[in-house]
């Protein structure tokens, strides 16, 4: 099976550190506006997902959501969550660490599309 969202080793290391400091986390792929298209990371109880949000999967045990309209545009693309030096512009919990999460992407091949992991059932965050 091919996952819709994965993370680099560097991102997984940071996520584990952040989970130790903040408890369970979730990601929401921003669709623009103030935060550009950055993946935002929040303590799980501090961000409420909406009915239009799509649960793509999990990375390092953290659910990853994307807005429905954004999902329609990126449905053919695997999101790869990475981390780079610098400070993001949002309220994402990694900001004080001097790094920011970044979404890279990979356009699925026809073979990968045929092997996509089904979308998980949504759950309240």
C-alpha positions as CSV (number, residue, x, y, z in Angstrom):
1,X,0.0,0.0,0.0
2,X,1.1,3.6,-0.7
3,X,0.5,6.2,2.1
4,X,-0.9,9.6,1.3
5,X,1.3,11.3,3.9
6,X,4.7,10.3,5.2
7,X,7.5,12.1,7.1
8,X,11.2,12.3,6.9
9,X,13.4,10.9,9.7
10,X,14.3,14.4,10.7
11,X,10.6,15.4,11.0
12,X,9.9,12.2,13.0
13,X,12.7,13.0,15.4
14,X,11.3,16.5,15.9
15,X,7.7,15.2,16.3
16,X,8.8,12.8,19.0
17,X,10.6,15.7,20.9
18,X,7.5,17.9,20.6
19,X,5.2,15.1,21.8
20,X,7.3,14.8,24.9
21,X,6.9,18.5,25.6
22,X,3.3,19.0,24.4
23,X,1.6,15.6,24.6
24,X,-0.4,14.2,21.7
25,X,-0.3,16.3,18.5
26,X,-2.1,16.7,15.2
27,X,-1.1,18.2,11.9
28,X,-3.3,20.3,9.6
29,X,-2.1,21.1,6.1
30,X,-2.8,24.8,5.7
31,X,-4.4,25.9,2.5
32,X,-2.9,29.3,2.2
33,X,-3.7,32.7,3.7
34,X,-1.5,33.7,6.6
35,X,0.5,30.5,6.8
36,X,1.1,29.8,3.1
37,X,0.9,26.1,2.6
38,X,2.7,25.1,5.7
39,X,1.8,22.0,7.7
40,X,0.7,23.2,11.1
41,X,1.3,21.2,14.2
42,X,-0.9,21.6,17.3
43,X,-1.5,19.9,20.6
44,X,-4.4,17.6,19.7
45,X,-6.9,19.3,22.0
46,X,-6.1,22.8,20.8
47,X,-7.3,22.4,17.1
48,X,-10.8,21.4,16.1
49,X,-11.2,19.8,12.8
50,X,-14.3,20.5,10.7
51,X,-16.6,18.3,8.7
52,X,-14.8,19.3,5.5
53,X,-11.4,18.2,6.8
54,X,-10.0,15.0,5.4
55,X,-7.8,12.7,7.5
56,X,-4.9,11.7,5.3
57,X,-3.3,9.3,7.7
58,X,-0.8,9.5,10.5
59,X,2.9,10.4,10.9
60,X,4.8,9.4,14.1
61,X,1.4,8.5,15.6
62,X,-0.1,12.0,14.9
63,X,-3.2,12.4,12.7
64,X,-2.7,14.6,9.6
65,X,-5.7,16.5,8.2
66,X,-6.2,18.6,5.1
67,X,-9.1,20.8,4.2
68,X,-11.5,19.2,1.7
69,X,-11.0,21.8,-1.1
70,X,-7.2,21.5,-0.6
71,X,-7.5,17.7,-0.7
72,X,-9.3,17.8,-4.1
73,X,-6.3,19.8,-5.5
74,X,-3.7,17.5,-3.9
75,X,-5.4,14.1,-4.1
76,X,-2.9,12.9,-6.7
77,X,0.0,13.9,-4.5
78,X,1.8,12.2,-1.6
79,X,2.6,14.8,1.1
80,X,6.0,14.4,2.7
81,X,6.4,16.3,5.9
82,X,9.9,17.5,6.5
83,X,11.7,20.0,8.8
84,X,14.0,22.9,7.8
85,X,15.8,25.6,9.7
86,X,14.0,28.9,10.1
87,X,10.8,30.1,11.7
88,X,7.4,29.6,10.4
89,X,4.7,32.3,10.4
90,X,2.0,30.5,12.4
91,X,1.1,29.1,15.7
92,X,2.7,25.7,15.0
93,X,4.4,24.2,18.1
94,X,7.8,23.9,16.5
95,X,8.2,27.6,16.1
96,X,10.3,28.1,19.3
97,X,12.7,25.4,18.2
98,X,14.1,27.6,15.4
99,X,12.8,25.2,12.7
100,X,9.6,24.8,10.8
101,X,7.7,22.0,9.2
102,X,7.6,22.0,5.4
103,X,5.5,20.0,3.0
104,X,7.3,18.4,0.1
105,X,5.4,16.4,-2.5
106,X,5.5,13.5,-4.8
107,X,3.0,13.1,-7.7
108,X,1.6,9.5,-7.6
109,X,2.3,7.3,-10.6
110,X,-0.6,5.3,-12.0
111,X,0.8,2.2,-10.2
112,X,0.9,4.1,-6.9
113,X,-2.6,5.4,-7.4
114,X,-3.8,1.9,-7.7
115,X,-2.2,0.9,-4.4
116,X,-3.2,4.0,-2.4
117,X,-4.1,3.3,1.2
118,X,-7.9,4.0,1.7
119,X,-8.6,7.2,3.6
120,X,-9.0,6.5,7.3
121,X,-12.3,7.0,8.9
122,X,-12.5,10.6,10.3
123,X,-12.5,11.1,14.0
124,X,-12.9,14.1,16.2
125,X,-9.6,15.7,17.2
